Amino acid sequence: MSESVPTNEELHDADSLGESVPSGTTILYVPQASSSVLPSSLTAESDKKSPTPAVDQPTAPKRTTKSHAEKLTGKTLGVYRCDTLLGRGAMGAVYLAFHQQLERRCALKVLSPKYVETDADYVNRFRQEAIAVANLHHPNVVMAYAVGKHDGLHYLEMEFVAGNSLQKILDTRQRFNAADALRVTAEIADGLAAAHRTGLIHRDVKPENVLMTKESHGLGRAKIGDFGLAKRVRGRGEKVFDGLVGTPHYMAPELFTGTTASPSTDMYALGVCLFRMLSGRLPFNGKTVKQLMSQSMTQSFPDVRVECPELPNEVAQLVDWLVHRDPQQRARDADEAQPRLFAALEQIRDVRQLLTEAFDGEQDIAWSARESTDEFDVVVKLPHNRQQRVVIASVDENVPFRQLQIFSIGGPASPDQYELALRRNAVQPHGSIAVRDVNGLPHFVMVENHSRAKVASDELCRSVRHIARHADAVEEFLTGRDVN
């Protein structure tokens, strides 16, 4: 979890949905056995206030009062020391905590006892989140480490992501350029694809549930979290919650008519996220769920080209595809969306801009572009007055995405040194040693490839430093000189 988890994300009952609902609010409506998915007050397109519920259908109170789960700051819960309340979400409170046995920071989600008492399936959904996320080992998913119960409180230990939520960044920046927006969207899709392959639907994809890692350059890496409302596409014996849930601004139109959530509805929400990052606003401006439902079902989705006239056509077409009102004309799941997102990003990404961002403020790195080529020279200053030249070049290989190749010459290669090079490769943390002809003679070079579409600026900077350092070590070992 992040240091800046939003605090306005609360669970609202459907009976109160005629009231104003903040844009980040998750709603929950549990249908009665004899009712439709939506309460009758929500099926009308009128914006008038909902009629007073019948006596035998009392209005449930809003679940906004503090519980014991939100009073743990400075206290311990089992092996966890709860240091700071990060925020309250749809299912409880989240703390920045310290695991006192493993001596590591973590994010600790503590279930609200109030919901445990009033909702028999609440704990089951909580455990479902833990099991689902614990089996998703992916760099774009917030990891879950442990689930348990102590002193009557159920908790979930999660990876702590030092950074901000995507929503908090948007609150500051308002909108992103096309390349940044596409990269974040593609990374979210990468994480969702891992979930969709296991039959898991997120059901609440929104900027508040996306955490951005804290990096010295650029936006950092996107990590999707808060699978508290997730459900399985196919039943596996467990009981699955089956009501109206999600955040209205990001919900696909068919959800309001009772259609079951699907990977495609996750893709609609992802498309709204992309629209939000590009345009700086949400697509519909209704203040209540009824208003948003009516707008979503009767009005055309806004054309992102109106907000961003300079937007490349392939990006605008991606938005249109992801938010298509007809689920059959929309991306089926994240696996289908991901290649198109990265392909579009590859087309519009400017390598010069990427390098500018990667090396901004790095006093020991200087770079320049080679004339009439897609290659760049980078000089890295090293200890003991040494330096190393690194080349970055775009290469087209038989892979799904174009590559950025980072390489640096180590020194002349001879067959009697090949075994030594292979042994070094076995323990090489970054890149690998290869043999390449330089001016007609074989040389050892350090090489590492990155996807041009996927590589982050911070990752590129680290890679250049590693390649420079290890190539210089090879050169010094082979020649004792500092030529390259």
C-alpha positions in Angstrom: 0.0 0.0 0.0 1.0 3.6 -0.3 1.9 6.3 2.1 -1.0 8.3 0.7 -4.0 6.0 0.7 -7.1 8.1 0.1 -9.3 8.5 3.1 -12.6 9.3 1.3 -13.1 5.8 0.0 -16.0 4.5 2.1 -18.6 1.8 1.7 -22.1 3.2 0.9 -25.3 1.3 1.0 -27.5 1.4 -2.0 -30.4 2.8 0.0 -28.5 6.1 0.3 -27.4 6.4 -3.4 -29.8 9.2 -4.1 -27.4 11.4 -2.1 -24.3 13.0 -3.4 -21.5 10.5 -3.7 -17.7 11.5 -4.0 -16.0 10.4 -7.2 -13.8 7.8 -5.5 -16.6 6.2 -3.5 -17.2 2.5 -3.7 -20.8 1.4 -3.5 -22.2 -1.9 -2.3 -25.8 -3.2 -2.8 -26.7 -6.6 -1.6 -29.9 -7.8 -3.4 -32.6 -9.6 -1.4 -33.5 -13.0 -2.6 -36.6 -11.8 -4.4 -35.2 -8.5 -5.7 -33.6 -7.5 -9.0 -29.9 -6.5 -8.9 -30.8 -2.8 -8.6 -33.3 -1.4 -6.1 -36.3 0.1 -7.8 -35.2 3.6 -6.8 -32.1 3.2 -9.0 -33.8 1.8 -12.1 -35.7 5.0 -12.8 -33.8 7.6 -14.9 -35.4 10.4 -12.9 -33.1 12.5 -10.7 -35.8 13.0 -8.1 -35.1 11.9 -4.6 -35.8 8.2 -4.0 -39.1 7.4 -2.2 -39.0 6.6 1.5 -38.4 2.9 2.0 -41.3 0.8 3.3 -41.5 0.0 7.0 -40.3 -3.5 6.4 -37.3 -2.3 4.4 -35.5 0.1 6.9 -32.7 2.2 5.6 -29.4 0.8 6.7 -27.2 3.4 8.4 -24.1 4.7 6.6 -21.0 2.8 7.6 -18.8 5.7 8.4 -18.3 5.6 12.2 -14.9 4.7 13.5 -14.5 1.1 14.7 -11.9 -0.6 16.8 -10.0 -1.4 13.6 -9.4 2.3 13.2 -8.0 3.0 16.7 -4.8 0.9 16.5 -2.3 3.7 15.8 0.6 3.3 18.2 -0.6 -0.1 19.3 0.3 -3.7 18.4 -1.8 -6.4 16.8 0.0 -9.7 17.2 3.4 -9.3 15.7 2.5 -6.1 14.0 3.2 -2.6 15.3 0.6 -0.2 13.8 2.5 3.0 13.3 0.3 5.2 11.1 -3.3 5.1 9.8 -2.9 5.3 6.0 -6.6 5.4 5.3 -10.0 3.8 5.4 -11.2 1.7 2.5 -14.3 -0.2 1.6 -13.5 -3.1 4.0 -11.6 -1.6 6.9 -8.6 0.5 7.9 -5.1 0.3 6.5 -2.0 1.0 8.5 1.7 1.4 7.9 2.9 -1.3 10.2 6.1 -3.0 11.2 6.4 -6.8 11.4 8.4 -7.2 14.6 9.6 -10.7 13.9 10.7 -10.2 10.3 11.7 -6.6 10.9 10.1 -5.2 7.8 7.6 -2.5 7.0 4.2 -3.6 5.6 0.7 -2.3 4.9 -1.8 -3.9 7.3 -5.5 -4.0 6.4 -7.7 -4.6 9.4 -11.3 -5.6 8.9 -14.0 -3.5 10.5 -15.6 -5.7 13.3 -18.9 -3.9 12.5 -19.1 -5.5 9.1 -18.1 -8.8 10.4 -21.1 -8.7 12.8 -23.6 -7.5 10.2 -22.5 -9.4 7.1 -22.0 -13.1 7.3 -20.0 -13.3 4.1 -17.8 -10.3 4.9 -14.9 -12.4 6.3 -15.2 -14.8 3.4 -14.8 -12.0 0.9 -11.8 -10.7 3.0 -10.2 -14.1 2.9 -11.0 -14.4 -0.8 -9.0 -11.2 -1.4 -6.0 -12.6 0.5 -6.0 -15.9 -1.3 -6.5 -14.3 -4.7 -3.8 -11.8 -4.3 -1.3 -14.2 -2.6 -1.4 -16.3 -5.8 -0.7 -13.3 -8.1 3.1 -12.9 -8.2 3.4 -10.0 -10.6 5.4 -6.7 -10.4 2.2 -4.7 -11.2 0.2 -6.2 -8.4 0.4 -5.2 -4.7 1.5 -8.4 -3.0 -0.3 -10.1 -0.1 1.9 -11.9 2.5 -0.3 -13.2 5.3 -3.9 -13.3 6.5 -4.9 -14.0 10.1 -6.9 -13.0 13.2 -5.8 -11.6 16.5 -7.9 -10.3 19.5 -11.0 -10.7 17.4 -9.7 -8.6 14.5 -9.1 -10.1 11.0 -6.1 -8.6 9.2 -4.3 -8.9 5.8 -0.6 -8.1 5.6 0.4 -6.6 2.3 3.4 -5.2 0.5 4.1 -1.6 1.5 4.6 0.6 -1.6 6.5 3.8 -0.8 4.9 6.3 -3.1 1.5 7.8 -3.9 -1.8 6.6 -5.3 -2.4 7.4 -9.0 -5.3 9.5 -7.8 -3.1 11.7 -5.6 -0.7 12.3 -8.5 -3.6 13.2 -10.7 -4.9 15.6 -8.1 -1.5 17.4 -8.5 -0.8 17.0 -12.2 -4.4 17.0 -13.4 -3.4 15.2 -16.7 -0.6 13.2 -18.2 1.0 13.3 -21.6 0.0 10.5 -23.9 3.1 8.4 -23.4 2.9 8.6 -19.5 -0.8 7.9 -19.6 -0.4 4.9 -21.9 2.5 3.4 -19.9 0.6 3.6 -16.7 -2.5 2.1 -18.3 -0.5 -0.7 -19.9 1.1 -1.6 -16.6 -2.3 -1.7 -14.9 -3.4 -4.0 -17.7 -0.3 -6.2 -17.1 -1.3 -6.7 -13.5 -5.0 -7.2 -14.4 -4.0 -9.8 -17.0 -2.4 -11.9 -14.3 -5.6 -11.7 -12.4 -7.9 -12.5 -15.4 -5.8 -15.5 -16.3 -6.7 -17.0 -12.9 -10.4 -16.2 -13.4 -10.3 -13.3 -11.0 -12.2 -10.0 -11.7 -11.1 -6.9 -9.8 -14.5 -5.0 -10.0 -13.1 -1.7 -8.7 -10.4 -0.5 -11.0 -9.8 3.2 -10.4 -6.9 5.6 -9.7 -7.4 5.3 -6.0 -6.6 1.6 -6.2 -3.4 2.0 -8.2 -0.2 2.7 -6.4 2.8 4.3 -8.1 6.2 3.3 -6.8 8.5 6.1 -5.6 11.4 6.5 -8.0 14.0 9.2 -8.5 13.0 9.6 -12.2 9.5 9.6 -13.7 6.2 8.3 -12.4 7.5 5.0 -11.1 5.8 1.6 -11.7 2.0 1.1 -11.4 0.8 -1.6 -9.0 -2.9 -2.5 -8.8 -4.2 -3.2 -5.3 -7.4 -3.5 -3.2 -8.9 -6.7 -4.5 -11.4 -6.5 -1.7 -14.4 -6.6 -4.1 -12.8 -9.2 -6.5 -14.8 -12.2 -7.5 -14.1 -15.4 -9.5 -15.3 -15.7 -13.1 -16.1 -19.3 -12.6 -17.2 -20.8 -9.3 -14.8 -23.1 -7.6 -17.0 -24.2 -4.7 -16.6 -20.9 -2.7 -19.6 -18.6 -2.1 -19.3 -15.5 -4.3 -20.8 -12.1 -3.5 -23.2 -11.1 -6.3 -24.5 -7.6 -5.8 -23.9 -4.2 -7.4 -20.4 -3.1 -6.4 -17.8 -0.7 -7.7 -17.3 3.0 -8.1 -20.0 4.5 -10.3 -17.8 6.8 -12.4 -15.8 3.7 -13.5 -18.6 1.2 -13.9 -19.6 -0.2 -17.3 -23.1 0.6 -18.4 -24.3 -3.0 -18.4 -23.5 -3.3 -14.7 -26.4 -0.9 -13.9 -28.8 -3.3 -15.6 -27.8 -6.3 -13.6 -25.3 -7.9 -15.9 -22.7 -9.9 -14.1 -19.2 -8.3 -13.7 -16.7 -9.7 -16.2 -13.1 -9.0 -17.3 -14.6 -6.7 -19.9 -16.1 -4.5 -17.2 -12.6 -4.2 -15.7 -11.5 -3.1 -19.2 -14.2 -0.4 -19.3 -12.9 0.9 -15.9 -9.4 0.9 -17.3 -10.5 2.9 -20.2 -12.1 5.5 -17.9 -8.7 5.7 -16.1 -7.0 6.3 -19.4 -9.5 9.0 -20.3 -9.1 10.6 -16.9 -5.3 10.7 -17.2 -5.4 12.2 -20.8 -8.3 14.7 -20.3 -7.9 15.7 -16.7 -11.6 14.9 -15.9 -14.1 12.2 -15.5 -16.4 11.3 -18.4 -19.7 12.0 -16.6 -20.5 14.6 -14.0 -23.5 13.2 -12.2 -23.6 13.8 -8.5 -25.6 10.7 -7.5 -25.5 7.1 -8.7 -28.9 7.6 -10.3 -27.6 10.5 -12.4 -24.4 8.7 -13.3 -26.4 5.6 -14.2 -28.6 7.6 -16.5 -25.7 9.4 -18.2 -23.7 6.2 -18.7 -26.7 4.3 -20.2 -28.1 7.1 -22.4 -25.3 9.5 -23.3 -22.3 8.9 -25.6 -19.0 8.6 -23.9 -17.1 11.9 -24.4 -14.7 12.0 -27.3 -11.2 12.3 -25.8 -10.1 14.2 -29.0 -12.2 17.2 -27.9 -10.2 17.4 -24.7 -6.9 16.6 -26.3 -6.9 17.7 -30.0 -3.2 16.8 -30.4 -3.7 13.2 -29.2 -2.4 10.6 -31.7 -5.2 8.9 -33.4 -4.1 5.4 -32.3 -4.4 6.5 -28.7 -7.9 8.0 -29.2 -9.0 4.8 -30.8 -7.7 2.8 -27.9 -9.9 4.9 -25.5 -12.9 4.4 -27.8 -12.3 0.6 -27.8 -11.9 0.2 -24.1 -15.0 2.2 -23.2 -17.3 0.9 -25.9 -20.9 0.7 -24.6 -21.3 -2.7 -26.2 -19.2 -5.3 -24.3 -18.9 -7.4 -27.5 -17.1 -4.4 -29.1 -14.8 -3.9 -26.1 -11.6 -5.6 -25.1 -12.6 -9.0 -23.7 -10.0 -9.0 -21.0 -6.6 -7.5 -20.1 -4.7 -10.1 -22.1 -6.4 -8.7 -25.2 -5.9 -5.1 -24.3 -2.3 -5.3 -23.2 -0.6 -5.9 -26.6 -2.5 -3.0 -28.2 -1.6 -0.7 -25.4 2.1 -1.5 -25.6 2.0 -1.4 -29.4 0.5 2.1 -29.3 3.0 3.2 -26.6 5.9 1.9 -28.7 4.7 4.0 -31.7 4.5 7.3 -29.8 7.2 7.0 -27.3 10.1 9.4 -27.9 13.4 7.8 -26.9 15.1 11.2 -26.6 12.4 12.2 -24.1 12.9 8.9 -22.3 16.6 9.5 -21.9 16.1 13.1 -20.9 13.8 11.9 -18.1 16.1 9.0 -17.1 19.3 11.1 -16.8 17.8 14.3 -15.5 19.9 15.5 -12.5 22.5 12.7 -12.9 25.8 14.7 -12.7 28.0 11.7 -13.5 26.2 10.8 -16.7 26.4 12.7 -20.1 24.6 11.7 -23.3 24.3 12.7 -26.9 22.5 11.5 -30.0 24.3 10.2 -33.0 23.4 12.1 -36.2 20.9 10.4 -38.6 20.6 7.3 -36.4 18.4 6.0 -33.6 21.5 5.5 -31.4 22.8 7.4 -28.4 26.2 7.7 -26.7 26.2 7.8 -22.9 29.4 8.4 -20.9 29.3 7.3 -17.2 31.9 8.6 -14.7 33.2 5.9 -12.4 35.4 5.8 -9.3 39.2 6.1 -9.5 38.9 8.6 -12.4 37.6 6.0 -14.7 34.7 6.3 -17.2 32.8 4.0 -19.5 31.0 4.7 -22.8 27.6 3.0 -23.2 25.6 2.9 -26.4 21.8 2.8 -26.4 20.2 1.7 -29.7 16.7 0.7 -31.0 16.8 -2.8 -32.5 14.2 -4.8 -34.3 14.3 -8.4 -33.3 11.9 -11.3 -33.5 10.1 -10.3 -30.4 6.6 -8.8 -29.8 7.9 -5.3 -29.0 10.9 -3.3 -30.3 13.8 -3.3 -28.0 16.2 -0.8 -26.6 19.6 -2.4 -26.5 22.2 -1.1 -24.0 25.7 -2.3 -24.6 29.3 -1.3 -23.7 32.6 -2.7 -24.9 34.7 -4.5 -22.3 37.8 -5.5 -24.2 39.4 -7.9 -26.8 38.1 -11.5 -26.6 40.1 -14.6 -27.1 38.8 -18.3 -27.1 40.8 -19.1 -23.9 38.7 -16.5 -22.0 35.3 -17.8 -23.2 34.8 -20.2 -20.3 35.6 -17.4 -17.8 33.1 -15.2 -19.5 30.4 -17.9 -19.4 31.1 -18.4 -15.7 30.8 -14.7 -15.0 27.4 -14.7 -16.9 26.1 -17.2 -14.4 26.4 -14.7 -11.6 25.9 -11.5 -13.5 23.0 -9.6 -11.9 22.3 -7.4 -14.9 22.8 -8.0 -18.6 25.2 -10.5 -20.0 28.6 -10.8 -21.5 28.6 -11.4 -25.3 31.1 -11.5 -28.1 30.7 -8.9 -30.8 33.0 -7.8 -33.7 34.4 -4.3 -33.2 36.5 -3.0 -36.2 36.7 -6.6 -37.4 38.0 -8.0 -34.2 36.1 -10.0 -31.5 35.4 -8.1 -28.3 33.6 -8.9 -25.0 30.6 -6.5 -24.6 28.1 -6.1 -21.8 24.6 -6.2 -23.2 21.1 -5.8 -21.8 17.8 -5.4 -23.7 14.6 -3.7 -22.6 11.2 -3.3 -24.2 11.1 0.1 -25.8 7.4 0.4 -24.7 7.7 -1.1 -21.2 11.0 0.3 -19.8 10.6 3.0 -17.1 13.1 5.9 -17.0 14.4 4.9 -13.6 14.9 1.3 -14.7 16.8 2.6 -17.8 19.1 4.7 -15.7 19.9 1.8 -13.3 20.6 -0.5 -16.3 23.0 2.0 -17.9 24.9 2.3 -14.6 25.1 -1.5 -14.2 26.3 -2.1 -17.7 28.9 0.7 -17.5 30.3 -0.6 -14.2 30.5 -4.3 -15.3 31.9 -3.5 -18.7 34.6 -1.4 -17.1 35.4 -4.2 -14.7 35.9 -6.5 -17.6 38.1 -4.0 -19.4 40.3 -3.4 -16.4 40.7 -7.2 -15.8 41.6 -7.9 -19.5 43.7 -4.9 -20.3 44.4 -2.8 -17.1 43.5 0.2 -19.2 40.6 2.7 -19.5 40.0 3.1 -23.2 36.2 2.4 -23.7 
